[in-house]
């Protein structure tokens, strides 16, 4: 969290055509309120809007990351939100909620209600499962409530089980409500240096697939500025065009813990995405009348776990045969 890196990420968002950037913990001390207003103006000049991270803490939360003690009481919260609106911030990511007791559940709704008065969207992180808030508050965006992408950086066990978890989320957690995962990591190593350390064990095609499998109306993808030059153009182009809101979702095939294939539609555009958590390839014959008689793009990995792009003609019966290699994924789109 520093000025130069945030500028680089704003420039990345602008290059990708993304609407928002999330500025994470410690911006209040590492950049400061006054300079943050300048940084927000720079982002807006690039047609990028800003979400800011906040600690939810009050008496139930001693997490040290700041900004602290700005969300837990009505007076502090409204004072902060007045400044946020003036500075041009569009939303907050509020973190570190302490359990499901009545006091905490009331805090969620108080934050949502006050933020709505100031035209601010809300993301909850380090939080409980959402309970219908998307129907109650127009400014509610999403909740984490899942073992999210940051744990791929913190835990080798989570990295080793990334494909397994990816076959669970579409059937379990994400069916309840929008899920703040923060996915599509394209670095080979999940750290700043990208040369050694926390190696990513999944392929690029797998990562693209999770961008479709995991649903959020505002997706904070975990891309980094170096991805623009060290990732193939067809993958970056996919990420420039990827959708985040959908008109229809269909189950295609799968079994939790083994593999998952889901289709999502916006208008006339269909995406079909799948991942495989098994130790052996999964050979599927998918009935996809949505693609009958059309040419589609196929993002998939070969047996050497190399991601490629090809176009295929789907016959009138709408049958698509696809092999998902162990621990990898695929995406189809028209």
N, C-alpha and C positions, 0 to 999 in steps of 0.2 A: 504494500500500500504506500505508494509515493507518487508524486506529481508526474514524473516522466513516464512511468509505466501506465498510469491512467490515461495519459494523452495517447500512448501507443494503442491502448485498447479502444479508445474512442475512434481513432483512425481506422482500426480493424473493423469495428462495427459499421463505420461509414462505407468502407470498401465492400463489405458484404451486403450492404443495403439493409442492415438491421435497424429496428426502431429504437431499441433500448440498450443501455449498458447498466450493469449492476456494479456499484462501488461498495466494496465489502468493509469489514470491521476496521476500526482504527483510523478512519478518514478524519475524524474530529481532531486527533492529536498529530497525525502524520502530515496532514494537509492544512487543516484548520477551517473554521467556518468562513472566514473572509475570502481566503483563496478558493474555497469550494464554490463560492458564487461565481468566481471567474472561470473555474473549470466547467461548471454547468453551462455558462454562456458559450464556452468553446465547443462543448458537445452540441449545443443547440445550433451553433453555426454550421455544424456538419450534419444537421437533420437527425441527430441522435438525442433521445431523451434519457433521463437518469432515474434509476432506483438507488436509494441509499439504505445501507444496513443499519439496524439499531438493535441494541440489547433491550430485552423486555424487562430488565430486572427491577425488582423492588425487594421486599423483605425475604422473598422465597428464592432469590437468585443471587449468588455471589460471583458469577462469571465476570472476569476482569475486563473483557474487551469492551471498548467504547464505540459509540456514545452510550453512556450509562445513565440510568435514572431519568430518562426523558419520556418514557412510555407508560410508567406504572401508576401515575396519578393524573387526574383530569387536568389540573392546573398546568403541570409541566408539559403534558401531552399537547394541549391546545396551544400553548406558547410555542412549542417546537413546530407544530404543524402550520402555524401562522407564518413562521420563518420559511418553512419548506415550500409553501405555496408562493411566497414572495420570491424565493430563489429560483423557482421554475422546476422544482423536483416533481416527478410524476407519480412516484410510488415508493413504498418502504418494504424492506425485508426485515421483519421483526423476529428475533431469535431467542433461544434458551427459555422456553416455557417450562414451569416446574409442576408437572403432573396434570391430573384431570379434576382436581378439587374445584368446588363451586367458585371460589375466589378467582382461580385461574381461568375457568370457562367464562366468567363474567369479564375478565380482562380482555380476552379475545374479542368479544362483542363490543366492548367499550372502544377498543382501538379501531375496529371496523366502522363503528358509528361516527366517531369523531373524525376519522380520516375521510369518510364520505362527505362530511360538511365542508372539508377543505379540498375536495376534488382529488384525493390521493388514493391510488390503488394499494392493496395490501397483499404481501406474500408472508406466510408464516413458515418459520424454519425451527428445527429443534422443538417439535410441537406434536400435538395429538392428531388423530385421524379427523378429517373434516366431517362436519355433521350438518350438511345441508346449507352451509353458509352462502354458497353460490346462488341459492334461491332467495336468500334473505337480504343480502347486501350486494348492490351492483358493483361495488369497488373491490369485492373479494376476488383474488386471482387464483391462489393455489396454496397448498400446504405441503411440506416435506413429508413427515410421517412415514419415512421409508429409509432403509440403509442406502443413502444416496451416494453420488459419485465422489464426494470428498473422501469417503472411506476407502476408495480404491487407492488413494494416495497414502492414507494412514495405515492400511492393513494389508499385509501380503495374503492373508486368508481370504479377504474379500476379493482381491484381484484374482485369486485362483478360482473363485466361485462366481465370477461375474456372469458367465453364460448361464449358470444354474439359476441365479436370481432373476436374470432377464426373462426366463421362461415362467416365472411366478408372477411378476408384477402386472402383466396385462390381464391375468385371470383373477388376481386377488386384490392387491392394494389399489391399482388404478381404476378398477371397476367402481370403487366407492366414490371417487372424486379426483379432480386434477391433482397431479403428483409432481412436486418440485424435486426432480432428480438431478438436473444439471449435467446432462450427458453429452455424448458425442465428443469424446476425447481423442484427438488425432495425433498427439505427441507420442513418439515411441516410448519415451520415459516420462512418467507423470511428475515432472518437476521442472524448475526453471531452466536448468542446463540442458535437458533433453538429450543427454549423452550416456548416462549411467544411473543406476539407482532403482527406482520403482518402475520396473518394466511393465508396459501394457501387454497383457497376454491375449488380447482379442485383436481381430483384424479391423481394417478400415470399413469393410462391408458390414461387419457386426455393429460397429458404431453407428453407421448410417441407419441400419435397421432399427436400433433403439430410438433414434430420433422420430421414427414413425410409431413404434410400439408404445412408447411412453408419451402420454398425452398431457399437455398443459396449454392453456390459452396464451401464456407468455412463457416461452422457453428460454432459459438462460444457458445456452450451449457453452461447453467448456473448451472453446477454441482459443488458440494463442496466436499472437502476431506472426510467429515463424511459420505457422501452418500455410500462410499465403504463398510461401516459396518452397517449403519442403514437402508439400502434399500435391498429388496430381491435380491438374486443372479440372478434370471431370468430377472429382470429389468436392472441390471448392465450389464449382458451379452447382452441384446438387445442394450444398449447404446454403447457397444464395437463394435458391428457389423453394426450399423446404417449407411446408405449411405447418401451422400450429393449431388451427381451429378447423373443425370438420363438420360436415352435414350428416354423415352416416358412418357407422363403424360395424364391420361384420367379422365374426369368427370364421376362419377358414379351416384351420387344422391345428392340432397340437395336443399336448398333455403337460400339465404343470410339472416342472422339474426335468422334462425331457426335451421338448421343442415347442415352439409357438409360432403360429402364422396368423396375422391379423390384416384385414383390409380396411382402409379409411378413404372416404371420398369428400372432396370439396368441389361443388359444381359438377363439371364433367371429368374432373381429374381424379383418378384412383391411384392410391399407393397400396401395394401389398408387401408386407415386410415379415421376415421370419428369422429366428435364431435357433441354434442347435446346441444343447448342453451335453449331449451324449458323447461317448468316446469313439463312436463310429459314425460314418456319413449317414445322413437320412435322405433317402430317395423318395421324392413326393411326386404324385400325379395330381395336380390341383385343378379342380373344376372352376374356371373363372370366366363365366359368360360375360362379365363386364369388359373383357378384352377380346371377345370373339371377333375375328376378322380384322383385327387391328395390328399395327406394329407397336411394340412396347420396348422400353429400355430395361435391361437386366444388369443390376449391380450385384456381383457375386464373386466368391473366392474360388480359386482352383485348388488342387490337392497340395500345392506348395504354399497355400494361405496367402496368395497374391490376389489383390482385389483388381477386378477388371470391369469394363463396361462394354456391353454389346447390345445390338438391336435384333429382335426376333419377330417373325410374323406368326401371329396366333391364328390357327385355323378356325373355321366357323363353329366347331364344337366347343371352343373355348378351353381346351385342355392345355395346361402348361406343365411340362416336366422339369423338375429342378432338383439338384442335389445340394444339400447343405453339408459342408464339411464339418468335422468335429470342432465345436467351440467357435463357430463362425456364423455369418448371417448373410442375408440377401435382401434386395429391394427390387420390386417391379413397379414401373410407372408408365403411364401413357402420355 
